[in-house]
Amino acid sequence: MRKRQHKKLVHEGQYVAEVEIELIDTDEGWSPYLSLDDALKLDDVRDALRRGDLHKADRLARVFTLTPLALDTAGEQGTAPDRQQLGDF
């Protein structure tokens, strides 16, 4: 059995939380999997984001706000930085 750190993104509404969990790799079964505590942690973060309880979500994870990009009618980015500044995706 081997354990490794992983960051899971939880998206709810206009928020995304980056939750640190531990994945467990084994040679049998449905590997990798996570512990019950980490599964409950993901549920707690998702519930907190749904309720708008950002303080609780922030105690369990890094919380970010999603901001939509403004596009002009030609389909190009308006006020956002150009692709050269953002780099390749």
N, CA and C atoms as an extended XYZ file, in Angstrom:
267
Properties=species:S:1:pos:R:3:atomname:S:1:resname:S:1:resid:I:1 pbc="F F F"
N         0.851       -1.179        0.000 N   MET     1
C         0.000        0.000        0.000 CA  MET     1
C         0.894        1.238        0.000 C   MET     1
N         0.533        2.203       -0.850 N   ARG     2
C         1.302        3.434       -0.966 CA  ARG     2
C         0.336        4.605       -0.885 C   ARG     2
N         0.714        5.643       -0.163 N   LYS     3
C        -0.127        6.842       -0.035 CA  LYS     3
C         0.569        8.000       -0.719 C   LYS     3
N        -0.244        8.845       -1.384 N   ARG     4
C         0.322       10.029       -2.035 CA  ARG     4
C        -0.654       11.200       -1.904 C   ARG     4
N        -0.083       12.371       -1.830 N   GLN     5
C        -0.875       13.595       -1.706 CA  GLN     5
C        -1.453       13.973       -3.058 C   GLN     5
N        -2.676       14.517       -3.035 N   HIS     6
C        -3.358       14.910       -4.258 CA  HIS     6
C        -4.238       16.122       -3.947 C   HIS     6
N        -4.425       16.985       -4.919 N   LYS     7
C        -5.323       18.128       -4.762 CA  LYS     7
C        -6.555       17.897       -5.617 C   LYS     7
N        -7.713       17.920       -4.992 N   LYS     8
C        -8.991       17.703       -5.666 CA  LYS     8
C        -9.724       19.028       -5.738 C   LYS     8
N       -10.284       19.347       -6.907 N   LEU     9
C       -11.053       20.575       -7.072 CA  LEU     9
C       -12.538       20.278       -6.868 C   LEU     9
N       -13.179       21.098       -6.041 N   VAL    10
C       -14.613       20.993       -5.781 CA  VAL    10
C       -15.248       22.276       -6.291 C   VAL    10
N       -16.173       22.152       -7.246 N   HIS    11
C       -16.803       23.317       -7.871 CA  HIS    11
C       -18.259       23.410       -7.440 C   HIS    11
N       -18.634       24.556       -6.896 N   GLU    12
C       -20.023       24.833       -6.525 CA  GLU    12
C       -20.328       26.289       -6.842 C   GLU    12
N       -21.250       26.517       -7.775 N   GLY    13
C       -21.630       27.883       -8.127 CA  GLY    13
C       -20.453       28.671       -8.648 C   GLY    13
N       -20.201       29.826       -8.030 N   GLN    14
C       -19.101       30.690       -8.480 CA  GLN    14
C       -17.798       30.415       -7.733 C   GLN    14
N       -17.764       29.343       -6.944 N   TYR    15
C       -16.580       29.038       -6.145 CA  TYR    15
C       -15.959       27.705       -6.544 C   TYR    15
N       -14.637       27.644       -6.365 N   VAL    16
C       -13.888       26.401       -6.514 CA  VAL    16
C       -12.988       26.281       -5.299 C   VAL    16
N       -12.973       25.103       -4.708 N   ALA    17
C       -12.096       24.853       -3.568 CA  ALA    17
C       -11.063       23.804       -3.963 C   ALA    17
N        -9.823       24.041       -3.570 N   GLU    18
C        -8.735       23.104       -3.800 CA  GLU    18
C        -8.494       22.365       -2.486 C   GLU    18
N        -8.886       21.098       -2.458 N   VAL    19
C        -8.850       20.307       -1.225 CA  VAL    19
C        -7.689       19.329       -1.296 C   VAL    19
N        -6.830       19.350       -0.284 N   GLU    20
C        -5.730       18.399       -0.226 CA  GLU    20
C        -6.223       17.112        0.408 C   GLU    20
N        -6.040       16.016       -0.344 N   ILE    21
C        -6.438       14.702        0.142 CA  ILE    21
C        -5.271       13.746       -0.047 C   ILE    21
N        -5.438       12.543        0.482 N   GLU    22
C        -4.421       11.517        0.345 CA  GLU    22
C        -5.023       10.346       -0.425 C   GLU    22
N        -4.419       10.008       -1.557 N   LEU    23
C        -4.853        8.851       -2.333 CA  LEU    23
C        -4.084        7.625       -1.880 C   LEU    23
N        -4.775        6.497       -1.814 N   ILE    24
C        -4.175        5.255       -1.367 CA  ILE    24
C        -4.127        4.303       -2.555 C   ILE    24
N        -2.913        3.901       -2.922 N   ASP    25
C        -2.702        2.955       -4.016 CA  ASP    25
C        -2.427        1.569       -3.437 C   ASP    25
N        -3.107        0.567       -3.976 N   THR    26
C        -2.859       -0.818       -3.599 CA  THR    26
C        -2.768       -1.651       -4.865 C   THR    26
N        -2.337       -2.884       -4.722 N   ASP    27
C        -2.233       -3.787       -5.867 CA  ASP    27
C        -3.539       -4.522       -6.137 C   ASP    27
N        -4.542       -4.289       -5.329 N   GLU    28
C        -5.797       -5.013       -5.486 CA  GLU    28
C        -6.980       -4.049       -5.479 C   GLU    28
N        -8.072       -4.477       -5.989 N   GLY    29
C        -9.311       -3.704       -5.901 CA  GLY    29
C        -9.354       -2.498       -6.813 C   GLY    29
N       -10.028       -1.472       -6.337 N   TRP    30
C       -10.318       -0.265       -7.118 CA  TRP    30
C        -9.357        0.855       -6.746 C   TRP    30
N        -8.115        0.630       -6.893 N   SER    31
C        -7.101        1.593       -6.528 CA  SER    31
C        -6.984        2.675       -7.612 C   SER    31
N        -6.682        3.916       -7.314 N   PRO    32
C        -6.513        4.475       -5.976 CA  PRO    32
C        -7.860        4.828       -5.348 C   PRO    32
N        -7.860        4.904       -4.043 N   TYR    33
C        -9.053        5.320       -3.333 CA  TYR    33
C        -8.654        6.255       -2.213 C   TYR    33
N        -9.650        6.846       -1.541 N   LEU    34
C        -9.354        7.756       -0.445 CA  LEU    34
C       -10.009        7.273        0.827 C   LEU    34
N        -9.500        7.776        1.918 N   SER    35
C       -10.009        7.367        3.222 CA  SER    35
C       -11.398        7.949        3.454 C   SER    35
N       -12.090        7.387        4.418 N   LEU    36
C       -13.405        7.897        4.786 CA  LEU    36
C       -13.297        9.346        5.257 C   LEU    36
N       -12.248        9.664        6.010 N   ASP    37
C       -12.057       11.045        6.489 CA  ASP    37
C       -11.911       12.030        5.335 C   ASP    37
N       -11.141       11.659        4.309 N   ASP    38
C       -10.976       12.546        3.161 CA  ASP    38
C       -12.265       12.669        2.352 C   ASP    38
N       -13.014       11.580        2.230 N   ALA    39
C       -14.303       11.634        1.530 CA  ALA    39
C       -15.264       12.567        2.264 C   ALA    39
N       -15.282       12.476        3.583 N   LEU    40
C       -16.138       13.367        4.381 CA  LEU    40
C       -15.670       14.818        4.284 C   LEU    40
N       -14.361       15.015        4.214 N   LYS    41
C       -13.804       16.363        4.054 CA  LYS    41
C       -14.280       16.986        2.743 C   LYS    41
N       -14.244       16.219        1.650 N   LEU    42
C       -14.738       16.707        0.363 CA  LEU    42
C       -16.219       17.067        0.449 C   LEU    42
N       -17.003       16.213        1.117 N   ASP    43
C       -18.434       16.498        1.301 CA  ASP    43
C       -18.654       17.761        2.125 C   ASP    43
N       -17.858       17.927        3.185 N   ASP    44
C       -17.990       19.120        4.036 CA  ASP    44
C       -17.675       20.398        3.269 C   ASP    44
N       -16.638       20.349        2.449 N   VAL    45
C       -16.274       21.524        1.643 CA  VAL    45
C       -17.392       21.847        0.658 C   VAL    45
N       -17.907       20.817       -0.025 N   ARG    46
C       -18.981       21.034       -0.996 CA  ARG    46
C       -20.228       21.609       -0.306 C   ARG    46
N       -20.598       21.057        0.834 N   ASP    47
C       -21.761       21.565        1.573 CA  ASP    47
C       -21.563       23.005        2.018 C   ASP    47
N       -20.361       23.331        2.503 N   ALA    48
C       -20.077       24.697        2.943 CA  ALA    48
C       -20.181       25.675        1.778 C   ALA    48
N       -19.658       25.298        0.617 N   LEU    49
C       -19.746       26.171       -0.556 CA  LEU    49
C       -21.197       26.360       -0.989 C   LEU    49
N       -21.978       25.299       -0.948 N   ARG    50
C       -23.400       25.410       -1.321 CA  ARG    50
C       -24.153       26.356       -0.403 C   ARG    50
N       -23.830       26.322        0.890 N   ARG    51
C       -24.484       27.196        1.867 CA  ARG    51
C       -23.921       28.612        1.865 C   ARG    51
N       -22.796       28.795        1.192 N   GLY    52
C       -22.148       30.108        1.190 CA  GLY    52
C       -21.315       30.345        2.432 C   GLY    52
N       -21.008       29.279        3.184 N   ASP    53
C       -20.190       29.381        4.392 CA  ASP    53
C       -18.715       29.321        3.999 C   ASP    53
N       -18.205       30.454        3.504 N   LEU    54
C       -16.843       30.493        2.985 CA  LEU    54
C       -15.801       30.362        4.085 C   LEU    54
N       -16.131       30.774        5.297 N   HIS    55
C       -15.185       30.644        6.415 CA  HIS    55
C       -14.914       29.171        6.720 C   HIS    55
N       -15.966       28.351        6.746 N   LYS    56
C       -15.768       26.923        6.999 CA  LYS    56
C       -15.014       26.278        5.840 C   LYS    56
N       -15.412       26.598        4.607 N   ALA    57
C       -14.739       26.033        3.441 CA  ALA    57
C       -13.259       26.420        3.436 C   ALA    57
N       -12.964       27.656        3.852 N   ASP    58
C       -11.590       28.141        3.861 CA  ASP    58
C       -10.745       27.439        4.927 C   ASP    58
N       -11.374       26.963        5.991 N   ARG    59
C       -10.628       26.210        7.006 CA  ARG    59
C       -10.214       24.841        6.489 C   ARG    59
N       -10.974       24.300        5.539 N   LEU    60
C       -10.713       22.956        5.037 CA  LEU    60
C        -9.956       22.936        3.709 C   LEU    60
N        -9.959       24.063        2.976 N   ALA    61
C        -9.391       24.076        1.627 CA  ALA    61
C        -9.044       25.499        1.217 C   ALA    61
N        -8.382       25.633        0.079 N   ARG    62
C        -8.155       26.950       -0.525 CA  ARG    62
C        -9.356       27.247       -1.407 C   ARG    62
N        -9.985       28.397       -1.207 N   VAL    63
C       -11.212       28.734       -1.927 CA  VAL    63
C       -10.929       29.844       -2.933 C   VAL    63
N       -11.464       29.676       -4.139 N   PHE    64
C       -11.294       30.639       -5.209 CA  PHE    64
C       -12.653       31.044       -5.751 C   PHE    64
N       -12.732       32.259       -6.286 N   THR    65
C       -13.929       32.732       -6.965 CA  THR    65
C       -13.700       32.620       -8.466 C   THR    65
N       -14.699       32.113       -9.176 N   LEU    66
C       -14.618       32.045      -10.632 CA  LEU    66
C       -15.133       33.346      -11.214 C   LEU    66
N       -14.401       33.887      -12.165 N   THR    67
C       -14.802       35.117      -12.838 CA  THR    67
C       -14.895       34.843      -14.332 C   THR    67
N       -16.077       35.030      -14.919 N   PRO    68
C       -16.194       34.793      -16.358 CA  PRO    68
C       -15.399       35.832      -17.150 C   PRO    68
N       -14.859       35.419      -18.284 N   LEU    69
C       -14.150       36.340      -19.166 CA  LEU    69
C       -15.157       37.113      -19.998 C   LEU    69
N       -14.872       38.386      -20.212 N   ALA    70
C       -15.727       39.216      -21.063 CA  ALA    70
C       -15.266       39.047      -22.503 C   ALA    70
N       -16.162       38.579      -23.363 N   LEU    71
C       -15.830       38.406      -24.770 CA  LEU    71
C       -16.563       39.452      -25.595 C   LEU    71
N       -15.886       39.993      -26.627 N   ASP    72
C       -16.576       40.928      -27.517 CA  ASP    72
C       -17.369       40.131      -28.553 C   ASP    72
N       -18.065       40.796      -29.431 N   THR    73
C       -18.935       40.119      -30.400 CA  THR    73
C       -18.163       39.294      -31.414 C   THR    73
N       -16.880       39.589      -31.637 N   ALA    74
C       -16.081       38.821      -32.584 CA  ALA    74
C       -15.548       37.542      -31.944 C   ALA    74
N       -15.823       37.342      -30.645 N   GLY    75
C       -15.380       36.139      -29.973 CA  GLY    75
C       -13.981       36.241      -29.409 C   GLY    75
N       -13.396       37.439      -29.419 N   GLU    76
C       -12.067       37.616      -28.866 CA  GLU    76
C       -12.185       38.178      -27.461 C   GLU    76
N       -11.158       37.974      -26.676 N   GLN    77
C       -11.177       38.445      -25.311 CA  GLN    77
C       -11.182       39.959      -25.272 C   GLN    77
N       -11.997       40.502      -24.365 N   GLY    78
C       -12.089       41.948      -24.221 CA  GLY    78
C       -11.005       42.487      -23.313 C   GLY    78
N       -11.288       42.633      -22.037 N   THR    79
C       -10.359       43.262      -21.106 CA  THR    79
C        -9.385       42.279      -20.482 C   THR    79
N        -9.553       40.994      -20.723 N   ALA    80
C        -8.646       40.013      -20.144 CA  ALA    80
C        -7.299       40.087      -20.866 C   ALA    80
N        -6.217       39.610      -20.209 N   PRO    81
C        -4.903       39.609      -20.861 CA  PRO    81
C        -4.936       38.767      -22.129 C   PRO    81
N        -4.091       39.126      -23.110 N   ASP    82
C        -4.089       38.351      -24.350 CA  ASP    82
C        -3.425       36.995      -24.138 C   ASP    82
N        -3.582       36.120      -25.114 N   ARG    83
C        -3.076       34.749      -24.973 CA  ARG    83
C        -1.574       34.688      -24.772 C   ARG    83
N        -0.826       35.611      -25.336 N   GLN    84
C         0.618       35.593      -25.169 CA  GLN    84
C         0.987       35.770      -23.703 C   GLN    84
N         0.225       36.597      -22.988 N   GLN    85
C         0.510       36.796      -21.564 CA  GLN    85
C         0.089       35.593      -20.742 C   GLN    85
N        -0.983       34.918      -21.141 N   LEU    86
C        -1.477       33.772      -20.385 CA  LEU    86
C        -0.652       32.524      -20.621 C   LEU    86
N        -0.024       32.410      -21.779 N   GLY    87
C         0.728       31.212      -22.107 CA  GLY    87
C        -0.171       30.174      -22.734 C   GLY    87
N         0.407       29.066      -23.134 N   ASP    88
C        -0.368       27.996      -23.765 CA  ASP    88
C        -1.120       27.222      -22.714 C   ASP    88
N        -2.277       26.747      -23.086 N   PHE    89
C        -3.095       25.960      -22.153 CA  PHE    89
C        -2.799       24.532      -22.364 C   PHE    89
